[in-house]
């Protein structure tokens, strides 16, 4: 076969294969055995399935390595050798008739702060797997069915670390976000910053439901994309899991994605060689048509939960400058001690007053930047869903901080200082991190516009030579002090115009520099900002707490036609009077609007730093610890659950609030025990059923159940029915919670239900997992179904009360 890049660049549509798990089960996969290890044990069976898909028309065969990382394969397995051998089986079947895609699935672990593993260690896990895939002869790396942005990013970084094979990354979604709250467009933004070759969506839904996700992705999709839907959503019929879409119906509905610009198509759960053959027939004679995205911003920053686009046609983005210890004694002292309360408070205040990005600087005497900066970056990322501009001249601290970010933060900045672009530029390219290009090449400041533009052009040539895409570059127009250099402001205007009209690059500047040494600095700053905006400025670093700045910014957006019908301005300034502090409405806003004032608010906001001090203050006032639990902590976590159900909160916020309330319980527990409160709690046995090694969802449910007063006995994953029933009997459990994420293992739930009934246990049974439903619960005789962790807690309480 030729290089896979020929398929990327031709005008043809290319067909992937379909599902393997259900087919392996039909070919003898024993219950509870890893499909990956079975495929290696029976290469004849696996090779036969590859050949069936090849005969059906697939021209890209996917390796049976979806669970091929160390956490999934388990101890005692040589990860590299396993992946190499499994790829070789697909390679033998493919010959020169098909490409081979090395499959890389989720590890089952979350990257910190959501989970226990660092991003560095996650990358290392994938490097071990991908080495084997490359050695076995894979033509491309295919990261599929990922649900967390940080983990998907780790696959890309790992692949780029050891090979130059094309990389495809595909996410799966629950509704219109991934499990950890990433919308489709943010996934696309992050992957395009990383320079992946193909992005896509697979699993989770059938082709009809997947169409809405594709439309959201296409808003900013410049690269090629692929789709692999399920054959509909699974259901139970006569004790068997079935998918409703037959080959012809699946093919008809999936082929429509070709009209929406998809270049690569295939099938996921429930599809067979017959489905792929039907899809091949439906695509016969069709060619690929690239569709231009309706939105194409200059630069995009991302977090797990969203994107901030920077472009001349969009409202200016305000970068909050206050997390900087210069002149801030309290902040400097806290940073020296590794404490972040003041920094987190400043972040909340700036987001409340209109900041879209937070600049983070910890440069102060006795602060170890390489340790403190990445720790603060993690703390801010955990609490706030706003991109960070990481501001340091310490390259070690910068690198450590970039590795701590799930999405695409902003580097502030890379200058023309010898070696700095050469050292930081490749790291930004590798991690998909945009950066501010600072036109400083030596000790002499470039005062005139021509000097600055020459410096910028020289740096852009270096960036091009390093293979750094222009989509990662923002230019600092370099505001100098106008009191000593009268032409400084006019030079900025010229640089901004040139970047907009010639290079189409976004621009930024540190606003307050312009007015240094002058009286009425806010007046100068706000006027200068409005004039720069008229020339095309896209972002500025400033204090969003400045009333005059907010007023000038909001008014300028109206005058530049970027506030339709002046809607944001009217909403924010309808009651405005001269001299009064203007509101922040009308500016780009996100995050909480102030520090938590009560324990309940601390739980809702996931404010770990303030919860215990607020509880201590309440106890000193004489508040009853029982009341603090019943009137503050429990109502707080209940409101978090409601926000989660309304999709105002997502998994990161849910877990952060759960961890926060746990801190509160730990502080109050000794007082509750001293007071003789009845600590008897309803007990629930939790387990992922036999044959299923997925436990992330179950673990989240366990965390929330504990926060709501349940005594949880977690048996782990791949648990036989007899072990579940024995544990429920021995521990006198009132409830049993069962999880399954695979259509091949969901049938094990029915075995548990039958055994519980036959044993005469009175325990109620709750089931959950991506592949099950209320209808399935009723069919197997379970007492209820929960679609997520919040619903599981509510159902558990109802069953206990009943």
Order of alpha helices (4+ residues) and beta strands (2+ residues): alpha-beta-alpha-alpha-alpha-beta-alpha-alpha-beta-alpha-beta-alpha-beta-alpha-beta-alpha-beta-beta-beta-alpha-beta-alpha-beta-beta-beta-alpha-alpha-beta-alpha-beta-alpha-beta-alpha-beta-alpha-beta-alpha-beta-alpha-beta-alpha-alpha-alpha-alpha-alpha-alpha-alpha-beta-alpha-beta-alpha-beta-alpha-beta-alpha-beta-alpha
